[in-house]
Amino acid sequence: MMGLGSAIGAGLFLGTGVGIAKAGPAVLVSYVIAGIIVIAVMRMLGEMGAAIPASGSFSHYARIGIGEWAGFTLGWLYWFMLIMVLGAEITGASAIVHSWLPGLPQWVVALVFVTFFAVVNLSKVRNFGEFEFWFAAMKVTVIIAFLVIGVLLVFGLLPGTDPVGTTNLFGEGGFMPNGVAGIAAGLLVVAFAFGGIEIVTIAAAESKDPERSIASAVRSVVWRISVFYLGSIAIMVLVLPWNSEQLQSGPFVAVLNEASIPYVSGFMELVVVVALLSAFNANVYGTSRMAFALSRDGDGPSALGKLSPTGVPTNAVLVSVFFGFVSVLLNWLLPDSLLEILLNAVGAALLVVWIFIVVAQLRLRRRLEAEGRLTVKMWGFPYLSWLTLAALGGLILLMLTDTDARKQLISTAILTLFIAGLSVLNARRRKAAV
């Protein structure tokens, strides 16, 4: 439920509209490609996580599988990525509430939300887990209801509706109105939508039975992705034209409006707000635990590695919340354009994270197998692992064909090199301190 809490957020509820606008109905291809890759990556992550549960998760695996520099680089890159996600989620939630209460400035709404979740994350870990569980359960229930209503719409089984056929899927410029470049552009948004599932391996370190918890989560990721992501997108592009303004601004609400069920669209808006806030809450957890683990490994300020009497890394949480307040400031300065900026800034970084995970698994697999520690295994090793790595490389090459995607890749490459440079300086500092 932690993984779903993070993954079912801005990427699915709001980023979907951006992805459809870029790729048209062919955004389904973007989701299928990214979905297959993320299933493989999660399987590899689950293999390592079940064998070596660690609060730093993939940062720790990169450290022991690739090298100290890799653990530092991956950890802080992921931390930065989730900080960007925090901004996207709080922006989306506050924008919707602002539309309900136009007299209340959007930045004020964001400030209230950030303050509330600061309190939640500074409480006991158990209380946070229960809070997130019920929020995630609500989102899952609502998405299932959305899928049921969507299927009824597609087949014309609701009063006053007719079967939609394939008019919207192949009309308005065809299935690929923006060509291969559109699919490539959509991949950045799609990658962001899948981001967050990997938090389960971070949370597992604080569970009673981390090995079993990770194994269970990884095994269920296939049907979760198939049903929640691909099912939702398929219904959207079947029910409405891909270039519909309503679909781009609020895809879930736009589809439910077609059902003409009283109050459903308004209720869905409320659910979207809850989903975004739940994802924000989960990602404050993820960023704080990653910063905590990095500091414990000597890759961050020692103050971030301190625990409160209730087991919460208080300083790490406060740093994450601080950047939540920075997003509030950005809400005030860029209320209209902030969401798309943040969505685009994250997708390419997630690809780099996935690449590190795959390389770490390739290097650790035989060692863990020899030690008899594997309870979850990647299928078809090493062939599927290498194929996944090749697919990630292919995605990067494909994105180079699109102007906007190329800019994001270049920005991510510069950021990654910068963090890697800091890892070298950090290694020298640690060596000098010995």
C-alpha positions as CSV (number, residue, x, y, z in Angstrom):
1,M,0.0,0.0,0.0
2,M,3.0,2.3,0.5
3,G,4.0,1.8,-3.1
4,L,0.5,2.5,-4.3
5,G,0.3,5.5,-2.1
6,S,3.2,7.0,-3.8
7,A,2.6,5.8,-7.3
8,I,-1.1,6.7,-7.5
9,G,-0.6,10.5,-7.4
10,A,0.1,13.4,-9.7
11,G,1.6,11.1,-12.4
12,L,-1.6,9.1,-12.9
13,F,-4.3,11.6,-12.0
14,L,-2.8,14.7,-13.6
15,G,0.2,13.7,-15.7
16,T,-2.0,11.4,-17.7
17,G,-3.6,14.4,-19.4
18,V,-0.2,15.8,-20.3
19,G,0.9,12.4,-21.8
20,I,-2.3,12.1,-23.9
21,A,-1.8,15.6,-25.2
22,K,1.7,14.8,-26.4
23,A,1.2,11.3,-27.8
24,G,-2.6,11.0,-28.5
25,P,-4.1,7.5,-28.2
26,A,-0.5,6.2,-28.8
27,V,0.2,7.1,-25.2
28,L,-1.0,3.5,-24.6
29,V,2.2,2.4,-26.4
30,S,4.2,4.7,-24.0
31,Y,2.5,3.0,-21.0
32,V,3.0,-0.5,-22.3
33,I,6.7,0.1,-23.0
34,A,7.3,1.8,-19.6
35,G,5.1,-0.8,-17.9
36,I,7.1,-3.8,-19.1
37,I,10.3,-2.1,-18.1
38,V,9.1,-1.1,-14.6
39,I,7.9,-4.6,-14.0
40,A,11.4,-5.9,-14.8
41,V,13.1,-3.2,-12.7
42,M,10.8,-3.9,-9.7
43,R,11.5,-7.6,-10.0
44,M,15.2,-6.9,-9.8
45,L,14.8,-4.5,-7.0
46,G,12.7,-7.0,-5.2
47,E,15.4,-9.6,-5.6
48,M,17.9,-7.4,-3.9
49,G,15.5,-6.0,-1.4
50,A,14.3,-9.3,-0.1
51,A,17.9,-10.5,0.3
52,I,19.2,-7.2,1.8
53,P,16.5,-5.1,3.4
54,A,17.9,-1.6,3.9
55,S,16.4,1.8,4.6
56,G,18.5,3.3,1.7
57,S,17.2,0.5,-0.6
58,F,18.6,0.9,-4.1
59,S,21.2,3.4,-3.0
60,H,22.6,0.8,-0.7
61,Y,22.5,-1.9,-3.5
62,A,24.3,0.5,-5.9
63,R,27.0,1.1,-3.2
64,I,27.8,-2.6,-2.6
65,G,27.2,-3.7,-6.2
66,I,28.8,-0.8,-8.2
67,G,30.8,1.4,-5.8
68,E,30.7,4.1,-3.2
69,W,30.2,6.8,-5.8
70,A,27.2,5.0,-7.2
71,G,25.4,4.8,-3.9
72,F,26.0,8.5,-3.3
73,T,24.9,9.5,-6.8
74,L,21.8,7.3,-6.9
75,G,20.7,8.2,-3.4
76,W,20.9,12.0,-3.9
77,L,19.5,11.9,-7.4
78,Y,16.5,9.9,-6.1
79,W,16.1,12.4,-3.2
80,F,16.2,15.3,-5.6
81,M,13.6,13.6,-7.9
82,L,11.2,13.0,-5.1
83,I,11.6,16.6,-3.9
84,M,10.4,17.6,-7.4
85,V,7.5,15.2,-7.1
86,L,6.5,16.8,-3.8
87,G,6.2,20.1,-5.6
88,A,4.1,18.5,-8.4
89,E,1.7,16.8,-6.0
90,I,1.1,19.8,-3.7
91,T,0.7,22.0,-6.7
92,G,-2.0,19.7,-8.2
93,A,-3.9,19.4,-4.9
94,S,-3.8,23.0,-4.1
95,A,-4.9,24.0,-7.6
96,I,-8.1,21.9,-7.3
97,V,-9.0,23.2,-3.9
98,H,-8.4,26.7,-5.2
99,S,-10.9,26.1,-7.9
100,W,-13.5,25.2,-5.3
101,L,-12.6,28.2,-3.1
102,P,-11.4,30.9,-5.6
103,G,-11.2,33.5,-2.9
104,L,-8.5,31.5,-1.1
105,P,-5.0,31.9,-2.8
106,Q,-3.5,28.7,-4.1
107,W,-0.3,29.2,-2.1
108,V,-2.3,29.5,1.1
109,V,-4.0,26.1,0.4
110,A,-0.5,24.6,-0.3
111,L,0.9,26.0,2.9
112,V,-1.9,24.4,5.0
113,F,-1.4,21.0,3.4
114,V,2.4,21.1,3.8
115,T,2.1,22.1,7.5
116,F,-0.4,19.3,8.2
117,F,1.7,16.6,6.6
118,A,4.8,17.9,8.4
119,V,3.0,17.0,11.7
120,V,1.9,13.6,10.3
121,N,5.5,12.7,9.3
122,L,6.9,13.8,12.6
123,S,4.6,11.4,14.5
124,K,5.2,7.7,15.2
125,V,6.1,5.6,12.2
126,R,3.2,3.3,13.0
127,N,0.7,6.1,12.9
128,F,2.0,7.3,9.6
129,G,1.8,3.8,8.1
130,E,-1.9,3.4,9.2
131,F,-2.7,6.8,7.8
132,E,-1.2,6.0,4.5
133,F,-2.7,2.5,4.3
134,W,-6.3,3.9,4.5
135,F,-5.6,6.7,2.0
136,A,-4.1,4.2,-0.4
137,A,-7.0,1.8,0.1
138,M,-9.4,4.6,-0.8
139,K,-7.6,5.4,-4.0
140,V,-7.6,1.8,-5.1
141,T,-11.3,1.4,-4.4
142,V,-12.1,4.6,-6.4
143,I,-9.9,3.6,-9.4
144,I,-11.7,0.2,-9.5
145,A,-15.0,2.0,-9.5
146,F,-13.7,4.3,-12.3
147,L,-12.7,1.3,-14.4
148,V,-16.2,-0.3,-13.9
149,I,-18.0,2.9,-15.0
150,G,-15.5,3.3,-17.9
151,V,-16.2,-0.2,-19.2
152,L,-19.9,0.5,-19.0
153,L,-19.4,3.7,-21.0
154,V,-17.3,2.0,-23.6
155,F,-20.0,-0.6,-24.3
156,G,-22.9,1.8,-24.0
157,L,-24.5,0.0,-21.0
158,L,-25.3,3.1,-19.0
159,P,-28.7,4.9,-19.6
160,G,-28.5,7.4,-22.5
161,T,-25.1,6.1,-23.8
162,D,-24.1,4.3,-27.0
163,P,-21.1,2.1,-27.6
164,V,-18.1,4.3,-28.4
165,G,-16.4,1.9,-30.8
166,T,-13.0,2.9,-32.0
167,T,-13.9,6.4,-33.3
168,N,-11.9,8.3,-30.6
169,L,-9.0,5.7,-30.7
170,F,-8.3,6.1,-34.5
171,G,-10.0,9.4,-35.3
172,E,-8.6,13.0,-34.9
173,G,-5.4,12.3,-36.8
174,G,-5.2,8.5,-36.2
175,F,-3.8,6.4,-33.4
176,M,-0.4,8.2,-33.6
177,P,-1.3,11.8,-34.4
178,N,2.1,13.1,-33.4
179,G,4.1,10.1,-34.7
180,V,7.0,8.3,-33.0
181,A,8.2,11.7,-31.6
182,G,4.9,11.9,-29.7
183,I,5.4,8.5,-28.1
184,A,8.9,9.6,-27.1
185,A,7.6,12.8,-25.6
186,G,4.9,10.9,-23.7
187,L,7.5,8.6,-22.2
188,L,8.9,11.2,-19.8
189,V,5.4,11.8,-18.4
190,V,4.7,8.1,-18.3
191,A,7.9,7.4,-16.5
192,F,6.9,9.9,-13.9
193,A,3.5,8.2,-13.5
194,F,5.2,4.9,-12.7
195,G,7.6,6.5,-10.2
196,G,6.9,5.8,-6.6
197,I,6.3,2.1,-6.7
198,E,9.9,1.5,-5.7
199,I,9.3,3.1,-2.3
200,V,8.0,-0.3,-1.0
201,T,11.6,-1.4,-0.7
202,I,12.5,1.7,1.4
203,A,9.5,1.2,3.7
204,A,10.3,-2.5,4.1
205,A,13.2,-1.8,6.3
206,E,10.8,-0.5,9.0
207,S,8.3,-3.4,8.7
208,K,8.2,-6.4,11.0
209,D,9.0,-8.9,8.2
210,P,10.8,-7.0,5.4
211,E,11.8,-10.1,3.3
212,R,8.2,-11.3,3.1
213,S,6.8,-7.8,2.6
214,I,9.0,-7.0,-0.3
215,A,8.4,-10.4,-2.0
216,S,4.6,-9.9,-1.7
217,A,4.8,-6.4,-3.1
218,V,6.9,-7.3,-6.0
219,R,4.8,-10.2,-7.0
220,S,1.7,-8.1,-7.2
221,V,3.2,-5.2,-9.2
222,V,2.3,-6.8,-12.5
223,W,-1.4,-6.8,-12.1
224,R,-1.4,-3.4,-10.4
225,I,0.3,-1.8,-13.4
226,S,-1.9,-3.6,-15.9
227,V,-5.2,-2.8,-14.1
228,F,-4.6,0.7,-12.7
229,Y,-2.5,2.3,-15.3
230,L,-3.2,0.6,-18.6
231,G,-6.9,0.1,-17.8
232,S,-7.4,3.7,-16.9
233,I,-5.6,5.1,-19.9
234,A,-7.4,2.8,-22.3
235,I,-10.8,3.9,-21.1
236,M,-9.8,7.6,-21.4
237,V,-8.7,7.4,-25.0
238,L,-11.7,5.3,-25.9
239,V,-14.4,7.4,-24.3
240,L,-13.1,10.9,-25.4
241,P,-11.1,12.4,-28.3
242,W,-7.4,12.7,-27.3
243,N,-7.3,16.4,-28.1
244,S,-10.3,17.2,-25.8
245,E,-9.5,20.1,-23.5
246,Q,-11.4,18.4,-20.6
247,L,-9.3,15.2,-21.0
248,Q,-6.1,17.1,-20.8
249,S,-7.0,19.2,-17.8
250,G,-8.7,16.5,-15.7
251,P,-8.9,13.1,-17.4
252,F,-10.6,11.1,-14.7
253,V,-13.3,13.8,-14.1
254,A,-13.8,14.2,-17.9
255,V,-14.6,10.6,-18.4
256,L,-17.0,10.4,-15.4
257,N,-18.8,13.5,-16.7
258,E,-19.7,11.4,-19.8
259,A,-21.5,9.0,-17.5
260,S,-23.9,11.7,-16.3
261,I,-24.0,10.3,-12.8
262,P,-25.0,13.0,-10.3
263,Y,-22.2,14.3,-8.1
264,V,-19.7,11.7,-9.5
265,S,-17.3,14.2,-11.1
266,G,-17.3,16.4,-7.9
267,F,-16.6,13.4,-5.8
268,M,-13.8,12.3,-8.1
269,E,-12.2,15.7,-7.8
270,L,-12.2,15.2,-4.0
271,V,-10.6,11.8,-4.5
272,V,-7.9,13.3,-6.7
273,V,-7.0,15.7,-4.0
274,V,-6.8,12.9,-1.4
275,A,-4.7,10.9,-3.8
276,L,-2.3,13.7,-4.4
277,L,-2.0,14.5,-0.7
278,S,-1.5,10.8,0.1
279,A,1.3,10.6,-2.5
280,F,2.8,13.8,-1.1
281,N,2.8,12.2,2.3
282,A,4.4,9.0,1.1
283,N,7.1,10.9,-0.8
284,V,8.0,13.0,2.3
285,Y,8.5,9.6,3.9
286,G,10.7,8.4,1.0
287,T,12.9,11.5,0.8
288,S,13.4,11.6,4.6
289,R,14.4,7.9,4.7
290,M,16.7,8.2,1.8
291,A,18.4,11.2,3.3
292,F,18.6,9.3,6.7
293,A,20.2,6.3,5.1
294,L,22.7,8.4,3.1
295,S,23.8,10.2,6.2
296,R,24.2,7.0,8.1
297,D,26.5,5.8,5.3
298,G,28.6,8.9,5.6
299,D,27.2,10.5,2.4
300,G,25.2,13.3,4.0
301,P,25.2,15.6,7.0
302,S,25.3,13.6,10.2
303,A,22.4,15.5,11.6
304,L,20.1,13.8,9.1
305,G,20.9,10.4,10.6
306,K,19.5,11.2,14.1
307,L,16.3,9.4,15.3
308,S,13.7,10.7,17.6
309,P,12.6,8.5,20.6
310,T,9.7,7.4,18.5
311,G,12.0,6.1,15.7
312,V,11.5,9.0,13.3
313,P,14.4,10.7,11.5
314,T,13.2,14.1,12.6
315,N,15.8,16.3,10.9
316,A,15.5,14.4,7.6
317,V,11.8,14.9,7.7
318,L,12.2,18.6,8.4
319,V,14.5,19.0,5.5
320,S,11.9,17.4,3.2
321,V,9.2,19.5,4.6
322,F,11.3,22.6,4.1
323,F,11.4,21.9,0.3
324,G,7.7,21.4,0.5
325,F,7.5,25.0,1.7
326,V,9.7,25.9,-1.2
327,S,7.1,24.4,-3.5
328,V,4.5,26.6,-1.8
329,L,6.6,29.7,-2.7
330,L,6.8,28.4,-6.3
331,N,3.0,28.0,-6.2
332,W,2.8,31.7,-5.5
333,L,5.3,32.7,-8.2
334,L,4.3,30.2,-11.0
335,P,0.7,29.0,-10.2
336,D,-0.2,28.1,-13.8
337,S,3.0,26.6,-15.3
338,L,4.6,24.9,-12.3
339,L,2.9,21.5,-12.7
340,E,4.1,20.7,-16.2
341,I,7.7,22.0,-15.4
342,L,7.9,19.6,-12.4
343,L,6.4,16.7,-14.4
344,N,9.0,17.1,-17.1
345,A,11.9,17.5,-14.7
346,V,11.4,14.1,-13.1
347,G,10.9,11.6,-15.9
348,A,14.5,11.5,-17.1
349,A,15.9,11.3,-13.6
350,L,13.8,8.2,-13.0
351,L,15.4,6.5,-16.0
352,V,18.8,7.1,-14.5
353,V,17.6,5.5,-11.2
354,W,16.3,2.5,-13.1
355,I,19.6,2.1,-14.9
356,F,21.6,2.1,-11.6
357,I,19.2,-0.5,-10.2
358,V,19.6,-2.9,-13.2
359,V,23.4,-2.6,-13.2
360,A,23.5,-3.2,-9.4
361,Q,21.4,-6.3,-9.8
362,L,23.6,-7.6,-12.6
363,R,26.6,-7.3,-10.4
364,L,25.0,-8.6,-7.2
365,R,23.0,-11.6,-8.4
366,R,25.6,-14.3,-8.4
367,R,27.0,-13.1,-5.1
368,L,23.6,-13.3,-3.4
369,E,22.8,-16.6,-5.0
370,A,26.1,-18.1,-3.8
371,E,25.3,-16.9,-0.3
372,G,21.8,-18.6,-0.5
373,R,20.0,-15.3,0.3
374,L,17.6,-15.2,-2.7
375,T,13.9,-15.6,-2.0
376,V,12.8,-13.5,-5.0
377,K,14.6,-14.0,-8.3
378,M,14.6,-12.0,-11.5
379,W,13.2,-14.0,-14.4
380,G,15.6,-15.2,-17.1
381,F,18.8,-13.9,-15.6
382,P,21.0,-12.6,-17.0
383,Y,19.2,-12.2,-20.4
384,L,16.1,-10.3,-19.3
385,S,18.3,-8.0,-17.1
386,W,20.5,-7.1,-20.0
387,L,17.4,-6.7,-22.2
388,T,15.9,-4.3,-19.7
389,L,19.1,-2.3,-19.7
390,A,19.1,-2.2,-23.5
391,A,15.5,-1.1,-23.4
392,L,16.3,1.8,-21.1
393,G,19.1,2.8,-23.5
394,G,16.6,2.6,-26.3
395,L,14.2,4.9,-24.5
396,I,17.0,7.5,-24.1
397,L,17.8,7.3,-27.8
398,L,14.1,7.7,-28.6
399,M,13.8,10.7,-26.4
400,L,16.7,12.4,-28.1
401,T,14.5,12.7,-31.2
402,D,12.1,15.1,-29.4
403,T,13.2,18.6,-28.6
404,D,11.6,18.9,-25.2
405,A,12.6,15.4,-24.1
406,R,16.2,16.0,-25.3
407,K,16.4,19.1,-23.1
408,Q,15.3,17.2,-20.1
409,L,17.8,14.4,-20.8
410,I,20.6,16.9,-21.1
411,S,19.5,18.6,-17.8
412,T,19.3,15.2,-16.1
413,A,22.8,14.2,-17.4
414,I,24.3,17.4,-16.1
415,L,22.6,17.0,-12.7
416,T,23.8,13.3,-12.5
417,L,27.4,14.3,-13.4
418,F,27.3,17.1,-10.8
419,I,26.1,14.7,-8.0
420,A,28.8,12.2,-9.1
421,G,31.4,15.0,-8.8
422,L,30.1,15.7,-5.3
423,S,30.6,12.0,-4.5
424,V,34.3,12.3,-5.4
425,L,34.6,15.3,-3.1
426,N,32.7,13.4,-0.3
427,A,35.0,10.4,-0.7
428,R,38.1,12.6,-0.3
429,R,36.5,14.3,2.8
430,R,35.9,10.9,4.4
431,K,39.4,9.7,3.6
432,A,40.9,12.8,5.1
433,A,38.8,12.4,8.2
434,V,40.1,8.9,8.9
